[in-house]
Every structure is written in structure tokens, then in C-alpha cells.
Amino acid sequence: MTLIDLQGSTVLITGGSRGIGEAIARTLHRSGASILIHYSQGEAEASQIAAELGHERVCLVQADLAVPGAAPSLWRQALSWRGQINAVVNNAATMPAAPISTDWEQWSTAWQNTLQVNLIAMADLCREAVRHFQSQGGGTLVNLASRAAFRGDGPEFMAYAASKGGVIGLTRSLAKGFAADGVRAYAIAPGFVRTDRIEQVMAERGAEYVTRDIPMGAPAEPQDIANLAAFLVAGLAPHATGATFDVNGASYFH
């Protein structure tokens, strides 16, 4: 018997063309789910994933979540594929730098874009999903937050930390507000994860820059996040709804 069996489930993964999102998409597909891979700019990467997995249980959907109102349009596009969506993994995020020393226009733009992509678009998508879940007897939301929601981040990334703090509040509110409708909502808060971006940071600044405050001595692998997401999407811990799952190598207080 396979513990995680997602056959018959349809799952939308935002930011699914690379990094953590790609690992989640591949893992859910391997577990039997039909997957909708959302991408913004990564059409080539998303198409490559679809070619490798086959198009029978893979659908690609494009949307620029930095544009206000893009999420409801994305949802309609996604729902038209099978007419039903059982879970959404909200992974898409942006992280522009905005030090307080920069000019106001850059500061303001970074804050607006970060909150729009990381929080407002996620809330918009959750709204659409919950309304759909209410009509079908339930569904699951898995929202990617960050260690930064609790520890803060570097002063140039305050917008990112603030947006991820908002994700925690959003997720808990959804869990409380719609539990009676069969809606389950979870947050995953990774620390450093070995994505292409983090590999580049380690190459430029040295591995110690990333690993110095991780007691396990290394960033998490994307598969760590993907395995947890699959477990939650499979409904194996329904009473954990509203919970935040830390995946940070025990880097809580460093």
C-alpha cells in the first residue's frame, strides 16, 4: 500500500516551473495527481517538465501574478481543464531588494510588487479556491511562507518578510473560517533551500553565508518541501489544519 496516493486528484501549483515548485509538481505527479503547473516567465522550463512527464496528467497555465486581478483569471483558466480542482499549492513568490537607502520609487515599487505577488495574489487565489471547495465538499490549500515570517530578514528584504508574515495570518484565518466546509489550509515555512538562486548566492558569497546559522550544516533540498506538500495534499493530517510546518534545519534562533 502506498501511503501517498493522489490518483483522481487535480492540483494547481503556482510557480511550478522551477525550484521548490518544480519539485512539488513532480512529486505530486509521481503520486498520481493530475497537475496544473503555473508559470509566469518560465514557459521553456514548464514545457520541458510537461514533455518529460507526459501531457496526460499535466496542464500548463500562464499568468503574471504581479498584475492585480491576474489570479482570478488564472483560476478560471485552470478550472476549465478538468472542471474540478482538489488542492492548490501557492508557491509563487518574488524577492526584490529594497534597502531604506534607495530612492523612494524603487522602495515603493519593491514593496508593491512583493505584496502583490506573495500575498495579494495568493489571497485572491485562495478566495477562488475556497468558493470552489465549498461547492464540492472541501479541498486543500498549502501556502508557502518562510522562516523570515518569524525571524525577519535582512533590512533590504523587509517587504519579503512582511509578505510571508501575512501568509501565516492568511492561512490561519482560512483554516479557522472554512473548516466546517471541509477546507484545510496549511503553511510551510522553509529556511534556505538549495534552489538555483541559493546555489548562486553560495557561489558568490561563499557557502558559509548560507550555512552558518543552520545547525544541520546545509540548506534543505527542494524534495524536503515537496514530500511535506504531498503529505498535506493527500489529507493525511487533517487536524493539523492552520498549522505552520518549519523546514529550516533547526535554524530558529541563530
Secondary structure as a PSIPRED ss2 file (coil, helix, strand):
# PSIPRED VFORMAT (PSIPRED V4.0)

   1 M C   1.000  0.000  0.000
   2 T C   1.000  0.000  0.000
   3 L C   1.000  0.000  0.000
   4 I C   1.000  0.000  0.000
   5 D C   1.000  0.000  0.000
   6 L C   1.000  0.000  0.000
   7 Q C   1.000  0.000  0.000
   8 G C   1.000  0.000  0.000
   9 S C   1.000  0.000  0.000
  10 T E   0.000  0.000  1.000
  11 V E   0.000  0.000  1.000
  12 L E   0.000  0.000  1.000
  13 I E   0.000  0.000  1.000
  14 T C   1.000  0.000  0.000
  15 G C   1.000  0.000  0.000
  16 G C   1.000  0.000  0.000
  17 S C   1.000  0.000  0.000
  18 R C   1.000  0.000  0.000
  19 G H   0.000  1.000  0.000
  20 I H   0.000  1.000  0.000
  21 G H   0.000  1.000  0.000
  22 E H   0.000  1.000  0.000
  23 A H   0.000  1.000  0.000
  24 I H   0.000  1.000  0.000
  25 A H   0.000  1.000  0.000
  26 R H   0.000  1.000  0.000
  27 T H   0.000  1.000  0.000
  28 L H   0.000  1.000  0.000
  29 H H   0.000  1.000  0.000
  30 R H   0.000  1.000  0.000
  31 S C   1.000  0.000  0.000
  32 G C   1.000  0.000  0.000
  33 A C   1.000  0.000  0.000
  34 S E   0.000  0.000  1.000
  35 I E   0.000  0.000  1.000
  36 L E   0.000  0.000  1.000
  37 I E   0.000  0.000  1.000
  38 H E   0.000  0.000  1.000
  39 Y E   0.000  0.000  1.000
  40 S C   1.000  0.000  0.000
  41 Q C   1.000  0.000  0.000
  42 G C   1.000  0.000  0.000
  43 E H   0.000  1.000  0.000
  44 A H   0.000  1.000  0.000
  45 E H   0.000  1.000  0.000
  46 A H   0.000  1.000  0.000
  47 S H   0.000  1.000  0.000
  48 Q H   0.000  1.000  0.000
  49 I H   0.000  1.000  0.000
  50 A H   0.000  1.000  0.000
  51 A H   0.000  1.000  0.000
  52 E H   0.000  1.000  0.000
  53 L H   0.000  1.000  0.000
  54 G C   1.000  0.000  0.000
  55 H C   1.000  0.000  0.000
  56 E C   1.000  0.000  0.000
  57 R C   1.000  0.000  0.000
  58 V E   0.000  0.000  1.000
  59 C E   0.000  0.000  1.000
  60 L E   0.000  0.000  1.000
  61 V E   0.000  0.000  1.000
  62 Q E   0.000  0.000  1.000
  63 A C   1.000  0.000  0.000
  64 D C   1.000  0.000  0.000
  65 L C   1.000  0.000  0.000
  66 A C   1.000  0.000  0.000
  67 V C   1.000  0.000  0.000
  68 P C   1.000  0.000  0.000
  69 G C   1.000  0.000  0.000
  70 A H   0.000  1.000  0.000
  71 A H   0.000  1.000  0.000
  72 P H   0.000  1.000  0.000
  73 S H   0.000  1.000  0.000
  74 L H   0.000  1.000  0.000
  75 W H   0.000  1.000  0.000
  76 R H   0.000  1.000  0.000
  77 Q H   0.000  1.000  0.000
  78 A H   0.000  1.000  0.000
  79 L H   0.000  1.000  0.000
  80 S H   0.000  1.000  0.000
  81 W H   0.000  1.000  0.000
  82 R H   0.000  1.000  0.000
  83 G C   1.000  0.000  0.000
  84 Q C   1.000  0.000  0.000
  85 I C   1.000  0.000  0.000
  86 N C   1.000  0.000  0.000
  87 A E   0.000  0.000  1.000
  88 V E   0.000  0.000  1.000
  89 V E   0.000  0.000  1.000
  90 N E   0.000  0.000  1.000
  91 N C   1.000  0.000  0.000
  92 A C   1.000  0.000  0.000
  93 A C   1.000  0.000  0.000
  94 T C   1.000  0.000  0.000
  95 M C   1.000  0.000  0.000
  96 P C   1.000  0.000  0.000
  97 A C   1.000  0.000  0.000
  98 A C   1.000  0.000  0.000
  99 P C   1.000  0.000  0.000
 100 I C   1.000  0.000  0.000
 101 S C   1.000  0.000  0.000
 102 T C   1.000  0.000  0.000
 103 D C   1.000  0.000  0.000
 104 W H   0.000  1.000  0.000
 105 E H   0.000  1.000  0.000
 106 Q H   0.000  1.000  0.000
 107 W H   0.000  1.000  0.000
 108 S H   0.000  1.000  0.000
 109 T H   0.000  1.000  0.000
 110 A H   0.000  1.000  0.000
 111 W H   0.000  1.000  0.000
 112 Q H   0.000  1.000  0.000
 113 N H   0.000  1.000  0.000
 114 T H   0.000  1.000  0.000
 115 L H   0.000  1.000  0.000
 116 Q H   0.000  1.000  0.000
 117 V H   0.000  1.000  0.000
 118 N H   0.000  1.000  0.000
 119 L H   0.000  1.000  0.000
 120 I H   0.000  1.000  0.000
 121 A H   0.000  1.000  0.000
 122 M H   0.000  1.000  0.000
 123 A H   0.000  1.000  0.000
 124 D H   0.000  1.000  0.000
 125 L H   0.000  1.000  0.000
 126 C H   0.000  1.000  0.000
 127 R H   0.000  1.000  0.000
 128 E H   0.000  1.000  0.000
 129 A H   0.000  1.000  0.000
 130 V H   0.000  1.000  0.000
 131 R H   0.000  1.000  0.000
 132 H H   0.000  1.000  0.000
 133 F H   0.000  1.000  0.000
 134 Q H   0.000  1.000  0.000
 135 S H   0.000  1.000  0.000
 136 Q H   0.000  1.000  0.000
 137 G C   1.000  0.000  0.000
 138 G C   1.000  0.000  0.000
 139 G E   0.000  0.000  1.000
 140 T E   0.000  0.000  1.000
 141 L E   0.000  0.000  1.000
 142 V E   0.000  0.000  1.000
 143 N E   0.000  0.000  1.000
 144 L E   0.000  0.000  1.000
 145 A C   1.000  0.000  0.000
 146 S C   1.000  0.000  0.000
 147 R C   1.000  0.000  0.000
 148 A H   0.000  1.000  0.000
 149 A H   0.000  1.000  0.000
 150 F H   0.000  1.000  0.000
 151 R H   0.000  1.000  0.000
 152 G C   1.000  0.000  0.000
 153 D C   1.000  0.000  0.000
 154 G C   1.000  0.000  0.000
 155 P H   0.000  1.000  0.000
 156 E H   0.000  1.000  0.000
 157 F H   0.000  1.000  0.000
 158 M H   0.000  1.000  0.000
 159 A H   0.000  1.000  0.000
 160 Y H   0.000  1.000  0.000
 161 A H   0.000  1.000  0.000
 162 A H   0.000  1.000  0.000
 163 S H   0.000  1.000  0.000
 164 K H   0.000  1.000  0.000
 165 G H   0.000  1.000  0.000
 166 G H   0.000  1.000  0.000
 167 V H   0.000  1.000  0.000
 168 I H   0.000  1.000  0.000
 169 G H   0.000  1.000  0.000
 170 L H   0.000  1.000  0.000
 171 T H   0.000  1.000  0.000
 172 R H   0.000  1.000  0.000
 173 S H   0.000  1.000  0.000
 174 L H   0.000  1.000  0.000
 175 A H   0.000  1.000  0.000
 176 K H   0.000  1.000  0.000
 177 G H   0.000  1.000  0.000
 178 F H   0.000  1.000  0.000
 179 A H   0.000  1.000  0.000
 180 A H   0.000  1.000  0.000
 181 D H   0.000  1.000  0.000
 182 G C   1.000  0.000  0.000
 183 V E   0.000  0.000  1.000
 184 R E   0.000  0.000  1.000
 185 A E   0.000  0.000  1.000
 186 Y E   0.000  0.000  1.000
 187 A E   0.000  0.000  1.000
 188 I E   0.000  0.000  1.000
 189 A E   0.000  0.000  1.000
 190 P E   0.000  0.000  1.000
 191 G C   1.000  0.000  0.000
 192 F C   1.000  0.000  0.000
 193 V E   0.000  0.000  1.000
 194 R C   1.000  0.000  0.000
 195 T C   1.000  0.000  0.000
 196 D H   0.000  1.000  0.000
 197 R H   0.000  1.000  0.000
 198 I H   0.000  1.000  0.000
 199 E H   0.000  1.000  0.000
 200 Q H   0.000  1.000  0.000
 201 V H   0.000  1.000  0.000
 202 M H   0.000  1.000  0.000
 203 A H   0.000  1.000  0.000
 204 E H   0.000  1.000  0.000
 205 R H   0.000  1.000  0.000
 206 G C   1.000  0.000  0.000
 207 A H   0.000  1.000  0.000
 208 E H   0.000  1.000  0.000
 209 Y H   0.000  1.000  0.000
 210 V H   0.000  1.000  0.000
 211 T H   0.000  1.000  0.000
 212 R C   1.000  0.000  0.000
 213 D C   1.000  0.000  0.000
 214 I C   1.000  0.000  0.000
 215 P C   1.000  0.000  0.000
 216 M C   1.000  0.000  0.000
 217 G C   1.000  0.000  0.000
 218 A C   1.000  0.000  0.000
 219 P C   1.000  0.000  0.000
 220 A E   0.000  0.000  1.000
 221 E C   1.000  0.000  0.000
 222 P H   0.000  1.000  0.000
 223 Q H   0.000  1.000  0.000
 224 D H   0.000  1.000  0.000
 225 I H   0.000  1.000  0.000
 226 A H   0.000  1.000  0.000
 227 N H   0.000  1.000  0.000
 228 L H   0.000  1.000  0.000
 229 A H   0.000  1.000  0.000
 230 A H   0.000  1.000  0.000
 231 F H   0.000  1.000  0.000
 232 L H   0.000  1.000  0.000
 233 V H   0.000  1.000  0.000
 234 A C   1.000  0.000  0.000
 235 G C   1.000  0.000  0.000
 236 L C   1.000  0.000  0.000
 237 A C   1.000  0.000  0.000
 238 P H   0.000  1.000  0.000
 239 H H   0.000  1.000  0.000
 240 A H   0.000  1.000  0.000
 241 T C   1.000  0.000  0.000
 242 G C   1.000  0.000  0.000
 243 A C   1.000  0.000  0.000
 244 T E   0.000  0.000  1.000
 245 F E   0.000  0.000  1.000
 246 D E   0.000  0.000  1.000
 247 V E   0.000  0.000  1.000
 248 N C   1.000  0.000  0.000
 249 G C   1.000  0.000  0.000
 250 A C   1.000  0.000  0.000
 251 S C   1.000  0.000  0.000
 252 Y C   1.000  0.000  0.000
 253 F C   1.000  0.000  0.000
 254 H C   1.000  0.000  0.000
